[in-house]
Amino acid sequence: MNRKELVRRLRLPEWDDLEAKEARKDLPKDIWKTVSAFCNTNGGVIVFGVRDLGKGSLEITGVENADKIQSDFITTLRSGKFNIQLSSKGYLFTIEGRKIITFRLPPMPRQAKPVYYNEDIRNTYVRQGATNQKASKDEIVRMLREASEFSSDSMLIAGAGIREINRETLRTYLRYLKIQNQEHPFIALKDEQVLEKCGAMKEGTLTMSGLLLFGKTEAIVSRFPAYGLSVFRMSAMNGSTASDRRWDDRKIYEENLIRTFFAAMDYLKKHVSVPFVMSADGVSRTENVPQVIAVREAVVNLLVHRDYFDNGQAAIRIHDDRIVFRNPGAAPFPIEEILSGCESVPRNPTIARVFRLPGWAEIAGSGMMKIFDNWRAAGYVPPVIRNNEPTHWFTIEFHEKAVGHEEAVTSLVETTQKSTQKQRIILGKMTGKMTGKMTGKILLLLQDNPALSIPELAEKLGKSERTIERAIRKLRQSELLKRIGPAKGGYWEVLKGAGNE
């Protein structure tokens, strides 16, 4: 961050990428919460010599002894205060005649998380908006699980064996594998051998991937209660007011991943604009067109990268003008890396490999590029990606809005990250003025995860359910929030007016 960028950024309030501290003579005692939060989330910049006046206003106060502040901060990062050794470089600026020091802290790789201090794992923090939130027990467990040398989908499921396998699903899979490669070695093997070879079973016990890919429905749901995939058709709404609105159609898929993949694709193809294209034989029609290919890759991405230990349910919402994929399980890599096509390690590598063998998915790292390339080839504006680590959600939005060949497509990262950041800053300002800090946090949480219930909001914000209910009532009366569908199975919608200046 150079001087010009810093001056511009200080005109905005604190947010998830910046923390301002006065630090006139000494380091503030709570700065280590911010260090932990930035390292465990998306990184950020700490600025010493700036005071937060509240209501989105920052004041430059300056530091009196820049050398001491810098030395104390860097020494503490490397001293063993944290469970891993951290480092950062300080940059000194003079603005309005006062000295300011900035330190950038990058996000830590998943293998290094959680980052905590004072040898107490309970001192693990994550960043949510402009605040540092103590990580919940579930969030810490998830970080530890993802830092493990072994992937989650290789975990053995006690008591699950070949009897929990849906044999017809395995037969279907092998038929598609044969179409892709008639000489594939799996084709000549027995069922148990196929499962062993692809990592779905080890010494007679199913792995998590084996159960999810090929298992019987009752065996899966009994061990993963939130497993299902919900698909909503939101076009034809009943009722004249927002409170009356409900989905027009809803499908819940709870069968194994392979059956879910085919069922979801069959349903989605009915609601995607598919042009008439002749197949290579010149007689029949083909559905292997860019729109379908992009959506298929998105379905695979959702199934392969989902965090199946999270209680959130994956969902696809089909609107008149867009399709939104929401997945519990934030990507462990920055959006820039995802969109660059760099090879990455999927959350569930065994599941990814099984989908890749018959040609249903691309090699690691290139699936997202295939999504973007095909959606653009169909003549639409690029999809929008939102990756939210604090709330552990990942979304892809396909907008069926045409773009002319002469129209330049701007930076995808700028489209997905900077515009989202601006919207969140505006939202934070508006809700701070109109309804107070807590309601602003509620709107931000619901913007990232509309399916959150009142008890879940209460837990995340450390408030009582009655307090959350009162705040939501105010938001609805102010027409900043509305409820879509019933209390159970519905979701919240943050109104557009809450995110615009």
PECORDA-V180755 format. One line per field, one symbol per residue. ss: DSSP state (A for helix, B for strand, O for the rest). phi: phi as a letter, one per 30 degrees, with the letter a starting at -180 (. if undefined). A space follows every 50 residues. Layout:
# PECORDA-V180755
ss: ???
phi: ???
This chain:
# PECORDA-V180755
ss: OOAAAAAAAOOOOOBOOBBBBOOOOOOOOOAAAAAAAAAAOOOBBBBBOB BBBBOOBBBBOOOOOAAAAAAAAAAAAAOOOBOOOOOOOBBBBBBOOBBB BBBBBOOOOAAAOOOBBOOOOOOBBBBBOOBBBBOOAAAAAAAAAAAOOO OAAAOBOOOOOAAABOAAAAAAAAAAAAAAOOOOAAAAOOAAAAAAAOOO BBOOBBBAAAAAAABOAAAAAAAOOOOOBBBBBOOOOOOOOAAAOOOOBB BBBOOOAAAAAAAAAAAAAOOOOOOOOBOOOOOOBOOOOAAAAAAAAAAA AAAAAOOOOOOOOBBBBBOOOBBBBBBBOOOOOOAAAAAAOOOOOOOOAA AAAAAAAOOOOOOOOOAAAAAAAAAAAOOBOOOBBBBBOOOOBBBBBBBO OBOOOOOOOOOAAAAAAAAAAAAAAAAAAAAAAAOOAAAAAAAAAAAAOO OOOAAAAAAAAOOOAAAAAAAAAAAAAOOOBBBBOOOOOOBBBBOAAAAO O
phi: .ddddddddddcdeadcbbcbdhdcbdddcddddeeddddccilccccjb cddihiccbdcicdbdddedddddddecdjdcdbdcaacdbcbcbhibdb cbbccddddedccdcbbhhbdddcbbcbicbccdddeddddddddddddc dddcddceicbdddddddddddddddddddadcdddddcdeddddddcid abhicddedddddbddedddddcbecdeccbcccdddcjccddddbddab cbcbddedddeddddeddddbcdcddbddddicccccdceeddddddddd edddcdcdcdddcdbbcccdcabccbbdkdddbdeeddddiddbcddbdd ddddddedidbddejcddddedddddddjcdddccbccdecibbbbcccd cdbdddddcdedddddcdddddddddddddddddbjddddddddddddbd ddcdddddddcibdddddddddddddddhcbbcciddcjcacbddeddcb d
